[in-house]
């Protein structure tokens, strides 16, 4: 069983903190609010004073400015044993920069039980994996995808795939579906689901979002280099595929960090 998480609530609105405390008390007693803060200064003092495992952080602290929450998050991430962060915001446009800080989750105001349930369920799984080890990958997974048969009719097919064969997953432009590229050269098109679902479905696989349109299996990345004539725009070459994938600028630093893991 995962131990109780000691959490800090940071929001300049008392009612917002009270609402979140109520949801935690009713539905998530294993997340214990041990400190509250109405601004960054109070939050930093609480982090020095208390043993904090996680922070629910309002990005836009109105009493201190639009960047106050983000600046505090940068400082938290530099702590020797940094707690996880769940960003709370009423401004979705701040998500791009916030993504670079690798938060555990986002909560969009107004809060409700379902949103908080989803975020904390994810955090519990991550904490359990850190304590007990990553979930083993299944030998095979079932992938449903659509094809067009010889009569020009759409059919749903099921493929049973070793997840280690996945090289990358890309969004289709014309439809709300995905294309999964396998190491044997096969492409499964018309796959049901969203990119985010795949990123979190098999943590041990190492799927990483490197662009708004695709995920890559980090073990498949052979090189990272600028596109010809474009020093600030990068792409990755892959081990088991001739495809080269663009890297979005907001994902570049995370990709570099992941590629360094395990190097001596």
Secondary structure, 3 states (H helix, E strand, C coil): CCCCEEEEEECCCHHHHHHHHHHHHHHCCCEEEEEEECCHHHHHHHHHHCCCCEEEEECCECCCECCHHHHHHHHHHCCCCCCEEEEEECCHHHHHHHHCCCCCEEEECCCCHHHHHHHHHHHHHHHHHHHHCCCCCCCCEEEEEEEECCCCCEEEEEEEECHHHEEEEEECCCCCCEEEEECCCCEEEEECCCHHHHHHHCHHHCEEEEECCEEEEHHHEEEEEEECCEEEEEEEEECCCCCEEEECHHHHHHHHHHHHCCCC
